[in-house]
Amino acid sequence: MRTTRTIVQTLAAAFAAGLVAAGSAGAEVLTPNLVENPGAELGSSGRVVPSIPSWQRQGGFSKLSTVVDYGAPGFPTVAQGVAIGGGSHFFAGGPADGWDDDSLPFSQAGLTQSVHIPNEVLDRVKAGGAEVTMSACLGGYANQDDHVDVRLYTGLPGELVPFVTLKGPRAADRHNTTGLLPRSTTARVPLTAGQLFIVLAFDRASGQGTYNDGYADNVSVRISTDGSTPPDPDCSPIASPPPGGSAPSPSGPAPTPSAADSSTNTAVPLARVGQRVRIHRGVATLKLRCVARDGDCAGSVTLTSRLGRLGSARFVIGAGEVGTIRVKVERKMRHRLALLSHKRLSRLKVTATARLGAATTRFTFAAAS
C-alpha cells in the first residue's frame, strides 16, 4: 500500500510532466506584450509630433523622433503596412534639425519606455527560470543604411545594464528597398531584474541634413519559461502583391491614405492640397505640398483633361511647405474652355502629372472657374 508521501510525489511528478507537455504545446508564454503603444497607433502622426504616448524621447539625442503614416509619400506604403499588420502608423527617426552638423546629437535619435514585469512573474525571474523574447518590425529607406536597433536594459535609472540588442536591417538586408522586416531575439532574464527599459535607437547613416530613416513598428517584449519555444514576431515579411493581385488582407480594416495624398506613386514626395484647379483668365492654379525629408521639391507639372493638354510649368517647393503653382493655359485650350458653362466646367477632371527627376506621379483635380 502506498504511503501518503509516495502519492504526493507521484502527483507532483505527474504535474511536472503536464507542465512539460503544456510547454511543448506552446503554453509557456507567461506574459502578453509588455510594451505600451507598441505600434505607434496612439496619438498623432506627422513631420514632428509633439509627443508619443507611453514613449519618451531620449535625452542627449535629437528630439525629432516621430510617428509617420503608412502611405506618406516616400515612406513605406499602405500595402506594406497591411502585409505586416502594422496598422496606420510606425516610428521613425525623424527629420534633420536646423542646426544639424552630423554629430551624434543630430545623427541619432531615441525613444525609451519603462517595461514593468508583473508581480506574478517576478518569482520565476528570481529563480532563474525565465527568458525574454524581444521582437519588432524594423526597416529603412531605399539604399540608405539608416536603421534602428532595439535594446533592452535592466537595473535602476542611471545604472542601466544592456542585456539584449535587436539589430535592425541595413540596406543590403532589405535588398535596397524601402520597408520593414521581422526581427526577433531571446535571452535569459537577469535574476535581479525587477523592471526593464526598452530603447529604440535610431541611427542615421545618410549624412548631414537628411531624414533619419530608421523605422520601427509592432515592438514586443514577452516573458516565457526558460527553454520554451520563443514567440514569433508580431509581423510578417514584406509581401508584395502579385501582378494584377492584391495585398494580403489584415485582420481588421486596411488603413487608408489621407484624401490630400491621392498620389499614384508614393515614392514621389508630393501631396495634393485641395480638390480643385482654379482656371481664370487663362491661368490654371493648383496647390501641392512638398513632403520631402531631405530637401526641396523641384520639378515640373503638366495639366491635361479629356479636352486635351492645358499646359505645363516648373516649380520649386520647400521641404514641408505648400506651393501654389500657376500654369499658363495654351491658347487653343483657352477657346475650348471658354465654351463650357460653369456647370460643365465644374464636371471637368484635370490630371496633374508631376515630374521630379526621372520619377512621376499623378493627381486628379476638379476644375473650377
C-alpha positions as CSV (number, residue, x, y, z in Angstrom):
1,M,0.0,0.0,0.0
2,R,1.4,3.4,-0.9
3,T,2.2,5.9,1.7
4,T,0.8,9.5,1.6
5,R,4.3,10.7,0.8
6,T,4.5,8.4,-2.2
7,I,1.2,9.6,-3.5
8,V,2.2,13.2,-3.2
9,Q,5.5,12.5,-5.1
10,T,3.5,10.8,-7.8
11,L,1.1,13.6,-8.2
12,A,4.0,16.1,-8.2
13,A,5.7,14.2,-10.9
14,A,2.5,14.0,-13.0
15,F,2.0,17.7,-12.6
16,A,5.6,18.4,-13.7
17,A,5.1,16.2,-16.7
18,G,1.9,18.1,-17.5
19,L,3.9,21.4,-17.5
20,V,6.4,19.9,-19.9
21,A,3.6,18.7,-22.2
22,A,2.0,22.1,-22.0
23,G,5.3,23.7,-22.7
24,S,5.8,21.7,-25.9
25,A,2.3,22.8,-27.0
26,G,3.4,26.4,-26.7
27,A,1.7,27.3,-23.4
28,E,4.9,28.6,-21.8
29,V,4.4,32.3,-22.6
30,L,4.0,34.0,-19.2
31,T,3.0,37.5,-20.3
32,P,1.4,39.2,-23.2
33,N,3.3,42.0,-24.9
34,L,4.5,44.3,-22.1
35,V,5.2,47.3,-24.3
36,E,2.6,50.0,-24.3
37,N,1.7,51.7,-27.6
38,P,3.9,49.2,-29.4
39,G,2.9,50.2,-32.9
40,A,2.7,54.0,-32.6
41,E,-1.1,53.8,-33.1
42,L,-1.9,56.1,-30.1
43,G,-1.5,59.8,-30.6
44,S,-0.9,61.9,-33.7
45,S,1.4,61.5,-36.7
46,G,3.3,64.0,-38.7
47,R,6.7,65.6,-39.6
48,V,7.5,66.0,-35.9
49,V,4.8,65.1,-33.3
50,P,4.6,67.0,-30.0
51,S,4.8,63.7,-28.0
52,I,4.4,59.9,-28.4
53,P,2.1,58.3,-25.8
54,S,3.9,55.8,-23.5
55,W,7.3,56.8,-25.0
56,Q,9.9,59.4,-24.0
57,R,12.4,61.0,-26.4
58,Q,15.8,60.0,-25.1
59,G,17.8,62.9,-23.5
60,G,21.1,63.7,-25.2
61,F,19.8,62.8,-28.6
62,S,17.8,64.6,-31.3
63,K,14.3,65.2,-30.1
64,L,12.8,64.8,-33.6
65,S,11.9,61.1,-33.5
66,T,8.4,60.9,-34.7
67,V,5.4,58.9,-36.0
68,V,4.7,58.5,-39.7
69,D,1.6,57.3,-41.7
70,Y,2.0,54.3,-43.9
71,G,1.4,55.7,-47.5
72,A,3.1,59.0,-46.8
73,P,5.0,59.9,-50.0
74,G,8.5,58.4,-49.9
75,F,7.8,56.1,-47.0
76,P,6.6,52.5,-46.7
77,T,3.3,52.1,-48.5
78,V,-0.2,51.3,-47.1
79,A,0.1,47.8,-48.7
80,Q,3.4,47.2,-46.8
81,G,1.7,48.2,-43.6
82,V,-1.1,45.8,-44.2
83,A,1.3,43.0,-45.1
84,I,3.0,43.2,-41.6
85,G,-0.1,44.0,-39.6
86,G,1.4,47.4,-39.0
87,G,-1.9,49.4,-38.6
88,S,-1.8,53.0,-39.8
89,H,1.5,54.4,-38.2
90,F,5.1,53.5,-37.5
91,F,8.0,55.1,-35.6
92,A,10.8,56.9,-37.5
93,G,14.0,58.7,-36.5
94,G,12.6,62.0,-37.9
95,P,13.7,65.0,-40.0
96,A,17.0,66.8,-39.7
97,D,17.4,69.5,-37.1
98,G,18.1,73.1,-38.3
99,W,21.5,73.1,-36.5
100,D,22.5,69.7,-37.9
101,D,26.2,69.2,-38.2
102,D,26.1,65.3,-38.4
103,S,27.4,64.9,-34.8
104,L,25.8,62.3,-32.6
105,P,23.1,64.5,-31.1
106,F,21.9,65.1,-34.7
107,S,22.6,61.8,-36.4
108,Q,21.0,59.7,-33.7
109,A,17.5,59.8,-32.1
110,G,16.0,57.7,-29.3
111,L,12.7,56.6,-27.8
112,T,12.6,54.8,-24.4
113,Q,9.9,53.2,-22.3
114,S,9.9,51.5,-18.8
115,V,8.6,48.0,-19.0
116,H,7.1,46.6,-15.8
117,I,7.5,42.8,-15.0
118,P,4.2,41.6,-13.5
119,N,4.5,40.5,-9.8
120,E,3.2,37.1,-10.6
121,V,6.2,36.5,-12.9
122,L,8.9,38.0,-10.7
123,D,9.3,34.8,-8.6
124,R,10.0,32.9,-11.8
125,V,12.6,35.5,-12.9
126,K,14.3,35.5,-9.5
127,A,14.5,31.7,-9.6
128,G,16.3,31.9,-12.9
129,G,13.6,30.2,-14.9
130,A,12.5,33.0,-17.3
131,E,13.6,34.3,-20.6
132,V,12.5,37.3,-22.6
133,T,11.7,37.5,-26.3
134,M,12.1,40.9,-27.9
135,S,10.8,41.4,-31.4
136,A,9.8,44.1,-33.8
137,C,9.3,45.1,-37.5
138,L,12.4,47.1,-38.3
139,G,13.5,48.8,-41.6
140,G,14.6,51.8,-43.5
141,Y,14.6,53.7,-46.8
142,A,15.8,52.5,-50.2
143,N,19.6,52.1,-50.4
144,Q,20.4,54.1,-47.3
145,D,21.8,52.4,-44.2
146,D,19.8,54.4,-41.7
147,H,18.5,51.9,-39.2
148,V,17.1,51.4,-35.7
149,D,18.4,49.0,-33.1
150,V,16.1,47.9,-30.2
151,R,17.9,47.5,-26.8
152,L,16.6,46.1,-23.6
153,Y,18.2,47.2,-20.2
154,T,17.8,46.2,-16.6
155,G,18.8,48.0,-13.4
156,L,18.0,51.4,-12.0
157,P,17.8,54.7,-13.9
158,G,21.4,55.9,-14.2
159,E,22.8,52.4,-13.7
160,L,21.2,50.6,-16.5
161,V,22.9,47.5,-18.0
162,P,22.1,46.3,-21.5
163,F,21.4,42.6,-21.9
164,V,19.5,42.2,-25.2
165,T,20.1,44.0,-28.5
166,L,17.9,43.5,-31.6
167,K,19.8,44.9,-34.7
168,G,17.7,46.5,-37.4
169,P,18.3,45.5,-41.1
170,R,20.6,47.6,-43.2
171,A,20.0,48.4,-46.9
172,A,21.5,45.2,-48.1
173,D,19.3,43.2,-45.8
174,R,16.3,45.0,-47.4
175,H,17.7,44.5,-50.9
176,N,17.9,48.3,-51.2
177,T,14.1,48.7,-51.0
178,T,12.0,50.7,-48.6
179,G,10.2,48.7,-46.0
180,L,10.2,46.8,-42.7
181,L,11.3,43.2,-41.8
182,P,10.6,41.0,-38.8
183,R,13.4,40.7,-36.3
184,S,13.4,38.7,-33.0
185,T,15.8,37.5,-30.3
186,T,15.6,35.7,-27.0
187,A,17.7,35.9,-23.9
188,R,17.7,34.8,-20.2
189,V,16.2,37.5,-17.9
190,P,18.8,38.5,-15.2
191,L,17.9,37.2,-11.8
192,T,17.9,40.7,-10.3
193,A,15.6,42.3,-12.9
194,G,12.6,43.9,-11.4
195,Q,12.0,46.3,-14.2
196,L,13.1,46.5,-17.9
197,F,13.8,49.5,-20.0
198,I,13.4,49.4,-23.8
199,V,15.2,51.8,-26.1
200,L,14.6,52.4,-29.8
201,A,18.0,53.8,-31.0
202,F,17.6,55.4,-34.5
203,D,21.0,55.8,-36.3
204,R,21.3,57.9,-39.4
205,A,23.9,56.9,-42.0
206,S,22.8,59.1,-44.9
207,G,24.7,62.2,-43.8
208,Q,24.2,65.8,-42.7
209,G,20.8,67.4,-43.3
210,T,19.0,64.2,-44.2
211,Y,16.0,62.4,-42.7
212,N,16.8,59.7,-40.1
213,D,15.1,56.8,-41.9
214,G,15.2,54.2,-39.1
215,Y,11.7,52.7,-39.0
216,A,10.1,50.5,-36.2
217,D,6.7,49.0,-35.7
218,N,5.0,46.3,-33.5
219,V,7.7,46.4,-30.8
220,S,7.2,43.5,-28.4
221,V,8.6,42.2,-25.1
222,R,7.2,38.9,-23.8
223,I,8.5,36.7,-20.9
224,S,8.4,32.9,-21.2
225,T,9.6,30.0,-19.2
226,D,13.2,29.1,-19.7
227,G,13.9,26.8,-22.6
228,S,10.5,27.3,-24.2
229,T,9.8,28.0,-27.9
230,P,10.2,31.8,-28.4
231,P,7.0,33.6,-29.5
232,D,7.0,34.7,-33.2
233,P,7.5,38.4,-34.1
234,D,4.2,40.3,-34.4
235,C,4.8,40.9,-38.1
236,S,5.4,39.0,-41.2
237,P,7.9,39.5,-44.1
238,I,7.1,42.2,-46.6
239,A,4.6,40.7,-49.0
240,S,4.3,42.3,-52.4
241,P,1.0,41.6,-54.2
242,P,1.3,39.5,-57.4
243,P,0.8,41.3,-60.8
244,G,-2.9,42.1,-61.0
245,G,-3.5,40.8,-57.5
246,S,-4.0,42.5,-54.1
247,A,-2.1,42.7,-50.9
248,P,-2.9,40.2,-48.1
249,S,-5.9,41.1,-46.1
250,P,-5.3,42.2,-42.5
251,S,-7.4,41.0,-39.5
252,G,-9.1,44.5,-39.4
253,P,-9.8,47.2,-41.9
254,A,-6.9,48.4,-44.0
255,P,-5.6,51.9,-43.3
256,T,-6.3,54.4,-46.0
257,P,-4.2,57.3,-47.0
258,S,-5.3,60.9,-46.4
259,A,-7.5,62.4,-49.0
260,A,-4.8,65.0,-49.5
261,D,-2.3,62.3,-50.5
262,S,-4.1,60.9,-53.5
263,S,-0.9,60.3,-55.4
264,T,-0.4,57.3,-57.7
265,N,3.3,57.0,-56.8
266,T,4.2,57.3,-53.1
267,A,7.9,57.4,-54.0
268,V,7.5,61.0,-55.2
269,P,7.4,63.3,-52.2
270,L,4.4,65.4,-53.2
271,A,0.8,65.5,-51.9
272,R,-2.2,67.2,-53.3
273,V,-3.7,70.1,-51.4
274,G,-7.3,70.8,-52.0
275,Q,-9.7,69.2,-54.6
276,R,-9.8,71.8,-57.4
277,V,-7.7,73.5,-60.0
278,R,-8.9,77.1,-60.5
279,I,-8.9,78.2,-64.1
280,H,-9.3,82.0,-64.5
281,R,-8.2,84.4,-67.3
282,G,-6.1,81.8,-69.0
283,V,-4.2,80.6,-65.9
284,A,-4.7,77.3,-64.0
285,T,-3.8,77.4,-60.3
286,L,-3.2,74.4,-58.1
287,K,-1.5,73.6,-54.8
288,L,0.9,70.8,-53.9
289,R,2.7,70.1,-50.7
290,C,6.4,69.0,-50.6
291,V,6.7,66.2,-48.1
292,A,10.4,65.5,-48.9
293,R,12.6,64.7,-46.0
294,D,16.0,65.7,-47.3
295,G,15.4,68.8,-49.5
296,D,13.2,70.9,-51.7
297,C,10.8,69.5,-54.3
298,A,11.9,70.9,-57.7
299,G,10.3,69.7,-60.9
300,S,7.6,70.3,-63.4
301,V,3.8,69.7,-63.7
302,T,1.7,69.2,-66.8
303,L,-2.1,69.6,-66.8
304,T,-4.4,67.5,-69.1
305,S,-8.1,66.8,-69.4
306,R,-10.4,65.0,-71.8
307,L,-10.3,68.1,-73.9
308,G,-6.5,67.9,-74.3
309,R,-3.4,69.4,-72.8
310,L,-3.8,72.6,-70.8
311,G,-0.2,73.5,-70.3
312,S,2.8,73.0,-68.0
313,A,5.0,74.9,-65.6
314,R,8.1,74.4,-63.4
315,F,8.1,74.6,-59.6
316,V,10.3,74.6,-56.5
317,I,8.6,73.9,-53.2
318,G,10.4,74.0,-49.9
319,A,10.5,70.8,-47.8
320,G,7.4,70.6,-45.7
321,E,5.8,73.6,-47.4
322,V,2.7,74.1,-49.7
323,G,3.4,75.6,-53.1
324,T,1.0,77.4,-55.4
325,I,1.7,76.5,-59.0
326,R,0.4,78.7,-61.9
327,V,0.1,77.1,-65.3
328,K,-0.5,79.3,-68.3
329,V,-3.2,77.6,-70.4
330,E,-2.3,77.1,-74.0
331,R,-4.3,79.4,-76.4
332,K,-6.1,76.6,-78.2
333,M,-7.3,75.2,-74.9
334,R,-8.5,78.6,-73.7
335,H,-11.0,78.8,-76.5
336,R,-12.3,75.3,-75.7
337,L,-12.7,76.1,-72.0
338,A,-14.4,79.4,-72.8
339,L,-17.2,77.4,-74.5
340,L,-18.0,75.5,-71.3
341,S,-20.7,76.6,-68.9
342,H,-19.8,76.9,-65.2
343,K,-21.7,73.6,-64.6
344,R,-19.9,71.7,-67.4
345,L,-16.5,73.2,-66.3
346,S,-17.1,72.0,-62.7
347,R,-17.5,68.5,-64.0
348,L,-14.2,68.6,-65.9
349,K,-11.5,66.4,-64.4
350,V,-8.0,67.7,-64.6
351,T,-5.0,65.4,-64.3
352,A,-1.7,67.0,-62.9
353,T,1.3,64.9,-63.8
354,A,4.3,66.0,-61.7
355,R,7.8,65.0,-62.6
356,L,10.8,65.2,-60.2
357,G,13.9,64.0,-62.0
358,A,13.0,60.6,-63.5
359,A,10.1,59.9,-61.2
360,T,6.5,60.9,-62.0
361,T,3.2,60.9,-60.1
362,R,-0.4,62.0,-61.0
363,F,-3.1,63.8,-59.1
364,T,-6.7,64.3,-60.1
365,F,-8.5,67.6,-59.5
366,A,-11.9,69.0,-60.4
367,A,-11.9,72.2,-62.4
368,A,-13.3,75.5,-61.1
369,S,-13.6,79.0,-62.5
